Amino acid sequence: YNRHQFDTRLEAAAAVARWISEVYNSRRRHSALGYIDPITFEQNMIDKAARKPA
């Protein structure tokens, strides 16, 4: 984004919002999740559910 020129402010805002939701929020550590990223947290929950006896 540093060297990219957008035609409109709306286009720039949409690109930043997309980056936040697709990149930043999927990587950042969350204190509520035990300081792991959301993708790892979800995978841990899926693995835990799969190991749980029926």
MODELLER restraints for C-alpha pairs under 7 A, 6 or more apart:
rsr = mdl.restraints
at = mdl.atoms
rsr.add(forms.Gaussian(group=physical.xy_distance, feature=features.Distance(at['CA:6:A'], at['CA:12:A']), mean=5.70, stdev=0.5))
rsr.add(forms.Gaussian(group=physical.xy_distance, feature=features.Distance(at['CA:26:A'], at['CA:37:A']), mean=6.41, stdev=0.5))
rsr.add(forms.Gaussian(group=physical.xy_distance, feature=features.Distance(at['CA:26:A'], at['CA:38:A']), mean=5.77, stdev=0.5))
rsr.add(forms.Gaussian(group=physical.xy_distance, feature=features.Distance(at['CA:26:A'], at['CA:39:A']), mean=6.21, stdev=0.5))
rsr.add(forms.Gaussian(group=physical.xy_distance, feature=features.Distance(at['CA:27:A'], at['CA:37:A']), mean=5.31, stdev=0.5))
rsr.add(forms.Gaussian(group=physical.xy_distance, feature=features.Distance(at['CA:28:A'], at['CA:37:A']), mean=5.44, stdev=0.5))
rsr.add(forms.Gaussian(group=physical.xy_distance, feature=features.Distance(at['CA:29:A'], at['CA:35:A']), mean=4.87, stdev=0.5))
rsr.add(forms.Gaussian(group=physical.xy_distance, feature=features.Distance(at['CA:29:A'], at['CA:36:A']), mean=4.78, stdev=0.5))
rsr.add(forms.Gaussian(group=physical.xy_distance, feature=features.Distance(at['CA:29:A'], at['CA:37:A']), mean=4.53, stdev=0.5))
rsr.add(forms.Gaussian(group=physical.xy_distance, feature=features.Distance(at['CA:30:A'], at['CA:36:A']), mean=5.92, stdev=0.5))
rsr.add(forms.Gaussian(group=physical.xy_distance, feature=features.Distance(at['CA:30:A'], at['CA:37:A']), mean=6.23, stdev=0.5))
rsr.add(forms.Gaussian(group=physical.xy_distance, feature=features.Distance(at['CA:33:A'], at['CA:41:A']), mean=6.82, stdev=0.5))
